[in-house]
Each structure stands twice: as structure tokens, then as C-alpha cells.
Amino acid sequence: MAHIQSTAPGPLRLPPATSATSRPKVILGVLSLAGFMANLDVFIVNVAFDKIAESFHGASTSDVSWVLNAYAIIFAALLIPLGRLADKIGRKKMFQAGMGVFTLASVLCAIAPGLWWLVVFRAVQAAGAAALTPTSLGLLLAAVPGERRLHYVRIWSAVAAIAAAAGPVLGGLLVTADWRWIFVLNVPIGIFAALAAQRAVPDSRDTKVTKLPDMIGAGLLTFGVGALALAIVKGGGWGWASGSTIAGFVAAAVLLAGFVWRAEHHPVPVVDPHLYRVRSFASANLAMIAFGLGMSAYLLVIVLWMQNVWQWSVIATGFAVAPAPAMVPIVTILAQRLAKRIPGGLLSAIGCAVFAAGTILLLTSIGPRGADYAIAVLPGHLLVGVGIGLALPTILSSATHNLPPERASTGSAVINMTRQLGFVLGVSIIVATLGNPASYHAAHTVFAHAWWTIAAVELAAALGCLGMLDRRGTAQ
């Protein structure tokens, strides 16, 4: 935009326990660090939008959005196939391979000579992240005592939530030097995590997994979501009734319908359709795609408002975004305690409703002057952080609570895939909505439409969360 003036895994094969591998908290720390890094890169690019565009000869916001979307689409499509492959060949081996690919791709992103090279390298980076995420959770579940698994999964999920919320903050600090540093950051973390995992984390695998998942189905999902994102992002420029836009939507419909058909008929589908017969799981996925859409859209909109309307620097934007991420770990700890007395579906619904309330408070008070930040933005922004802390870890941990043990790992991968699909839709819709307003009045109008949309989507997510409750109002 132009400047404006899960529970138990399958059977395990573990190495002999050592003093390191017998400490679940050490394992939790190492694997949460890997999950943090993979999730951080979904959002850390947000504050670098303008700098990336300037670096690559004024690339448009819609073009730069593919730096986000390519990552999220590949991440979503490969989570389950790579998770299943890890169950077959060994989770630790896949974890180490994913960490290596992710770290190397981060180096390539940092030296990318052009925007579309950066998009390609981000896709490779996402493939590494897709190997890291399910294997880190699977290794964790296999290594901790059964009675502590749900607690540890909530902590692992909370770290993912912190990463998602903290990305713009770290990005703002690093982009002050150069946007390429947001990728250099991954290199020492990746090397440390790989070495620590080799030493501290025991291997595991599911001996019942003998066949690979449907890779054709994974390809249909990838290209289907990509076609949908392309049609949404480019529809405004092409014209919503143009042949190109219509072709994009038709291609998306056909590809995604093919994905669903493959899931129903393939012996090892990417997504087992039987999972959605568990009401709490189906409701959690509906809630997650809406929540993810609103969350990714909100974080992008607040950054673009501060940089393009208020003309703030990236470091000022990063610190201005910081209060909401700061609320997430605090609220997550509170949510851990509340979860013992309040059903997860109700707790996450409250979080989504608080998110919506914060967005409405912000959009009704924000004005043209950045000096009004403390009064006009901060109260609503803090409420959004509270909502994220209540909702995201709770939805992630509750999704697999009622699944059979042999489907818990797959269920965890599916809910994370759904989250990424929500992120793609959120970024795509916001890029299409904002356009290039030429005045403050025009900017306020389109941004207000975006914030109202986010609030409505979060309220829809709250209804989805309530679907995780049975008729007696308890977690299903």
C-alpha cells in the first residue's frame, strides 16, 4: 500500500534414557524453542512490508503479501504428510532434517536477490517448518509422563501463541538495521536447537504407520489454497468480474473439491474425514480457521496503519505493537488455571469475544495523530492481546482432547493446518480490502471496514468454540 500523505502417540521405540533425556522440562524447552522459531516466521515479516517493497524496486503490497502467503500455504499443506512420514521413519530424524532445511532456507532468504526469489526461499523455509512442528509435538508427547501430557501441550501451544504475537515486535527491532536480519536471526537459534535436540530428546516413531499419506491430495490442497489466495489478492486489480479472477476462484473450487474427494477415497488421506465426526474436533477447526483469519488480519492491519497512515518507523511500530504480545504469556498462565474450572470451549469463546471487543474499541477511537496512541489504540490493543492469550492455546490444546489416542498426532497436525489456512485467508482478504487509499479519510474508511470484518470474524470464531461444548455446557 502506498504511503499516505494432542494426547498419546503410537507405539514408541526409544533409546536408553540418559540424565538429559529423563528430564521432561529440558525436552519441553528444546522442542518449544523449535516450535517458537517455526511459528515466529509466519508473522515476523509483517513490519518489514514497506522495507522489502523499497528494497525490490517498489514492489506492491499485493506482491509482498506472497512472502507471507507462500510460507503459510506450504506450511499448511505439508504439516500432515511430513508428520506421517516422521511417524514412519523416526520423528527425531525428521525433526533434524526439518531444522536443517529451515536454517539453510533462512540463509537463502537473507541473501535473496529479488522478491520472487525471496518467495521461493520462503516456501522452502515453510517446508522445513512443516517438518519441525508435528515432530516437535510428537517427540514431546512421547517423552513426557502420560498424566502431564495435556499440561505440556498447553505450554507448547502457548509458546506458539507468543511467537505469533511477538513476531512484529522482533521484526521491528531487526528491520531497523536491515529487513534481512529477520531471517539471519533463525540461524543461531536453529543450530542451537538442532544440537540440543540431538543431545536431550529421545527418538520415537509409530510402528503402525506403514504407508505414506496421499501426496496428490497434499498437492491439490496446496494449489487450491494458492489459487484462492491469488484470486482474493488480485481480484481488486483484475476486476472481480474479470475472467482471471473468476478462473482463479473456479480453479480453487475444483482443486479443493478434488482434495475432499481424495480424502474420502484414498486409503491414507491427508486429512482423515472420520476426525470431523468428533463434534468437538470439527467445531475447533471451524473456530480456528476464523480465529486465525482474524488474528493474521489484525496484526497486519495495525502494522500498516502505523507505518502508512501515521508514518511511524519500523522500530516505533514494533514497540507500539509490543503491549499485546506482552499480555499473551501472562494471560496464558491465567488460562491454564481457569481451564481446570472452565470448559475449554467456553474459555476460548470468551477469548474470541474479548478479541472482537478490543478491535471494536480500537476502531471507534483511533484517529489521524500517532500522539493519541495511548488513549486511542492501547486499550483496545491490550484487549486483543488478552483475547489471543485466552483463545489460541485453548483451541489448540482442546481440539484433540476427545480424539482416540491413535489419532491424536494427526488431529494436532490438522488443527495447525487449519490455523495456517486461516492466516492465508486473513492476509489475502486484508490486502484486497485496503487497496491504495490516497487520503486520510479514504484510509480511515477502508481500515474501519477491515477492523469491523475482523471483529465479526472473531465473533463467528466464538460461536465455533461454543460448539466444543456438549448440551450440558461442558467440554465434549
Backbone hydrogen bonds, N-H to C=O, Kabsch-Sander energy under -0.5 kcal/mol:
donor,donor_aa,acceptor,acceptor_aa,energy
4,I,308,N,-1.7
5,Q,3,H,-0.7
22,S,18,T,-1.6
23,R,20,A,-1.6
26,V,23,R,-0.7
27,I,23,R,-1.8
28,L,24,P,-3.0
29,G,25,K,-2.2
30,V,26,V,-2.4
31,L,27,I,-2.7
32,S,28,L,-2.4
33,L,29,G,-1.7
34,A,30,V,-1.6
35,G,31,L,-2.2
36,F,32,S,-2.7
37,M,33,L,-2.2
38,A,34,A,-2.2
39,N,35,G,-2.2
40,L,36,F,-2.5
41,D,37,M,-1.3
42,V,39,N,-1.5
43,F,39,N,-0.6
43,F,40,L,-1.3
44,I,40,L,-2.1
46,N,43,F,-1.9
48,A,45,V,-1.7
49,F,46,N,-1.4
52,I,48,A,-2.9
53,A,49,F,-2.3
54,E,50,D,-2.6
55,S,51,K,-2.2
56,F,52,I,-1.8
57,H,54,E,-1.0
58,G,53,A,-1.6
59,A,53,A,-1.4
64,V,60,S,-2.7
65,S,61,T,-2.0
66,W,63,D,-1.5
67,V,64,V,-2.1
68,L,64,V,-0.6
68,L,65,S,-0.7
69,N,65,S,-2.8
70,A,66,W,-2.3
71,Y,67,V,-0.5
72,A,68,L,-2.3
73,I,69,N,-2.9
74,I,70,A,-2.0
75,F,71,Y,-2.5
76,A,72,A,-2.4
77,A,73,I,-2.4
78,L,74,I,-2.1
79,L,75,F,-1.1
82,L,78,L,-2.3
83,G,79,L,-1.6
84,R,80,I,-2.8
85,L,81,P,-2.3
86,A,82,L,-2.2
87,D,83,G,-1.7
88,K,84,R,-1.3
89,I,85,L,-2.6
90,G,86,A,-2.3
91,R,204,S,-2.7
94,M,90,G,-1.8
95,F,91,R,-2.6
96,Q,92,K,-2.6
97,A,93,K,-2.1
98,G,94,M,-2.9
99,M,95,F,-2.5
100,G,96,Q,-2.1
101,V,97,A,-2.5
102,F,98,G,-2.7
103,T,99,M,-2.4
104,L,100,G,-2.5
105,A,101,V,-2.7
106,S,102,F,-1.7
107,V,103,T,-1.5
108,L,104,L,-2.0
109,C,105,A,-2.6
110,A,106,S,-1.9
111,I,107,V,-1.0
112,A,109,C,-1.1
118,L,114,G,-2.1
119,V,115,L,-2.1
120,V,116,W,-2.0
121,F,117,W,-2.7
122,R,118,L,-2.3
123,A,119,V,-1.8
124,V,120,V,-1.9
125,Q,121,F,-2.5
126,A,122,R,-2.3
127,A,123,A,-1.6
128,G,124,V,-1.7
129,A,125,Q,-2.1
130,A,126,A,-2.5
131,A,127,A,-1.1
132,L,128,G,-1.8
133,T,129,A,-2.5
135,T,131,A,-0.9
136,S,132,L,-2.7
137,L,133,T,-1.7
138,G,134,P,-2.7
139,L,135,T,-2.9
140,L,136,S,-1.7
141,L,137,L,-2.7
142,A,138,G,-1.8
143,A,139,L,-1.1
143,A,140,L,-0.7
144,V,140,L,-1.3
148,R,145,P,-1.6
149,R,145,P,-0.5
149,R,146,G,-1.0
152,Y,148,R,-2.4
153,V,149,R,-2.7
154,R,150,L,-2.1
155,I,151,H,-1.7
156,W,152,Y,-2.7
157,S,153,V,-2.8
158,A,154,R,-2.3
159,V,155,I,-2.2
160,A,156,W,-1.5
161,A,157,S,-2.1
162,I,158,A,-2.5
163,A,159,V,-2.3
164,A,160,A,-2.3
165,A,161,A,-2.0
166,A,162,I,-2.7
167,G,163,A,-1.3
169,V,166,A,-0.6
170,L,166,A,-2.2
171,G,167,G,-2.8
172,G,168,P,-2.2
173,L,169,V,-1.7
174,L,170,L,-2.4
175,V,171,G,-3.0
176,T,172,G,-0.9
177,A,174,L,-1.2
178,D,174,L,-2.1
181,W,178,D,-1.9
182,I,179,W,-1.4
183,F,180,R,-1.3
184,V,180,R,-1.5
185,L,181,W,-2.0
186,N,183,F,-1.0
187,V,184,V,-1.5
189,I,185,L,-1.0
190,G,186,N,-3.0
191,I,187,V,-2.3
192,F,188,P,-2.4
193,A,189,I,-2.8
194,A,190,G,-2.3
195,L,191,I,-2.2
196,A,192,F,-2.8
197,A,193,A,-2.5
198,Q,194,A,-2.0
199,R,195,L,-1.5
200,A,196,A,-2.9
201,V,197,A,-2.0
206,D,87,D,-1.8
207,T,11,P,-0.5
207,T,205,R,-0.7
209,V,206,D,-1.6
210,T,208,K,-0.8
214,D,268,V,-1.8
215,M,213,P,-1.0
218,A,214,D,-1.7
219,G,215,M,-2.2
220,L,216,I,-2.5
221,L,217,G,-2.2
222,T,218,A,-2.4
223,F,219,G,-2.5
224,G,220,L,-2.2
225,V,221,L,-2.5
226,G,222,T,-2.2
227,A,223,F,-2.5
228,L,224,G,-2.0
229,A,225,V,-2.7
230,L,226,G,-2.5
231,A,227,A,-2.3
232,I,228,L,-2.1
233,V,229,A,-2.8
234,K,230,L,-2.6
235,G,231,A,-1.1
236,G,232,I,-0.5
238,W,234,K,-3.1
239,G,235,G,-2.3
242,S,239,G,-1.8
246,I,242,S,-2.4
247,A,243,G,-2.6
248,G,244,S,-2.0
249,F,245,T,-2.2
250,V,246,I,-2.7
251,A,247,A,-2.8
252,A,248,G,-2.2
253,A,249,F,-2.4
254,V,250,V,-2.6
255,L,251,A,-2.7
256,L,252,A,-2.6
257,A,253,A,-2.1
258,G,254,V,-2.2
259,F,255,L,-2.0
260,V,256,L,-2.2
261,W,257,A,-2.4
262,R,258,G,-2.5
263,A,259,F,-2.1
264,E,260,V,-1.7
265,H,261,W,-1.4
266,H,262,R,-2.9
275,L,272,D,-1.7
276,Y,273,P,-0.9
277,R,274,H,-1.6
278,V,275,L,-1.8
279,R,277,R,-0.8
281,F,278,V,-0.5
282,A,278,V,-2.4
283,S,279,R,-2.6
284,A,280,S,-2.0
285,N,281,F,-2.0
286,L,282,A,-2.0
287,A,283,S,-2.6
288,M,284,A,-2.5
289,I,285,N,-2.2
290,A,286,L,-1.5
291,F,287,A,-3.0
292,G,288,M,-3.3
293,L,289,I,-1.7
294,G,290,A,-2.4
295,M,291,F,-2.7
296,S,292,G,-2.4
297,A,293,L,-2.0
298,Y,294,G,-2.6
299,L,295,M,-2.3
300,L,296,S,-1.7
301,V,297,A,-2.7
302,I,298,Y,-2.7
303,V,299,L,-1.2
304,L,300,L,-2.4
305,W,301,V,-2.6
306,M,302,I,-1.9
307,Q,303,V,-2.3
308,N,304,L,-2.7
309,V,304,L,-0.6
309,V,305,W,-2.0
310,W,305,W,-2.0
312,W,306,M,-2.9
317,T,313,S,-2.4
318,G,314,V,-2.5
319,F,315,I,-2.1
320,A,316,A,-2.1
321,V,317,T,-2.1
322,A,318,G,-1.0
324,A,321,V,-0.9
326,A,322,A,-2.2
327,M,323,P,-1.2
327,M,324,A,-0.8
328,V,324,A,-1.0
328,V,325,P,-0.6
330,I,326,A,-0.7
331,V,327,M,-2.9
332,T,328,V,-2.5
333,I,329,P,-1.8
334,L,330,I,-1.7
335,A,331,V,-3.0
336,Q,332,T,-2.0
337,R,333,I,-1.3
338,L,334,L,-2.6
339,A,335,A,-2.4
340,K,337,R,-1.2
341,R,338,L,-1.9
342,I,338,L,-3.2
347,L,343,P,-2.6
348,S,344,G,-2.6
349,A,345,G,-1.7
350,I,346,L,-2.3
351,G,347,L,-1.9
352,C,348,S,-2.3
353,A,349,A,-2.3
354,V,350,I,-2.5
355,F,351,G,-2.3
356,A,352,C,-2.3
357,A,353,A,-2.4
358,G,354,V,-2.6
359,T,355,F,-2.1
360,I,356,A,-2.3
361,L,357,A,-2.5
362,L,358,G,-2.1
363,L,359,T,-2.5
364,T,360,I,-1.8
365,S,361,L,-0.5
365,S,362,L,-1.2
366,I,362,L,-2.0
370,G,368,P,-0.5
372,D,369,R,-1.4
373,Y,370,G,-1.7
375,I,372,D,-0.8
376,A,372,D,-3.5
377,V,373,Y,-2.2
378,L,373,Y,-2.4
381,H,377,V,-2.6
382,L,378,L,-2.6
383,L,379,P,-1.7
384,V,380,G,-2.0
385,G,381,H,-1.8
386,V,382,L,-2.2
387,G,383,L,-2.5
388,I,384,V,-2.4
389,G,385,G,-2.3
390,L,386,V,-1.9
391,A,387,G,-2.5
392,L,388,I,-1.8
395,I,391,A,-2.8
396,L,392,L,-2.3
397,S,393,P,-2.3
398,S,394,T,-2.2
399,A,395,I,-1.6
400,T,396,L,-0.5
401,H,398,S,-1.1
403,L,400,T,-1.3
407,R,404,P,-2.1
408,A,405,P,-1.2
411,G,407,R,-2.5
412,S,408,A,-2.2
413,A,409,S,-1.9
414,V,410,T,-2.4
415,I,411,G,-2.2
416,N,412,S,-1.8
417,M,413,A,-2.3
418,T,414,V,-2.6
419,R,415,I,-1.8
420,Q,416,N,-1.9
421,L,417,M,-2.2
422,G,418,T,-2.2
423,F,419,R,-1.9
424,V,420,Q,-2.3
425,L,421,L,-2.2
426,G,422,G,-2.5
427,V,423,F,-2.5
428,S,424,V,-2.4
429,I,425,L,-2.7
430,I,426,G,-2.1
431,V,427,V,-2.4
432,A,428,S,-2.1
433,T,429,I,-2.1
434,L,430,I,-2.6
435,G,431,V,-1.3
443,A,439,S,-2.5
444,H,440,Y,-3.3
445,T,441,H,-1.9
446,V,442,A,-2.2
447,F,443,A,-2.8
448,A,444,H,-2.3
449,H,445,T,-2.0
450,A,446,V,-1.9
451,W,447,F,-2.6
452,W,448,A,-2.7
453,T,449,H,-2.1
454,I,450,A,-2.3
455,A,451,W,-2.5
456,A,452,W,-2.4
457,V,453,T,-2.4
458,E,454,I,-2.4
459,L,455,A,-1.9
460,A,456,A,-1.9
461,A,457,V,-2.1
462,A,458,E,-1.9
463,L,459,L,-1.7
464,G,460,A,-1.9
465,C,461,A,-2.3
466,L,462,A,-1.8
467,G,463,L,-1.0
467,G,464,G,-0.6
468,M,465,C,-2.0
469,L,466,L,-1.8
470,D,474,T,-2.9
473,G,470,D,-2.2
476,Q,468,M,-2.5
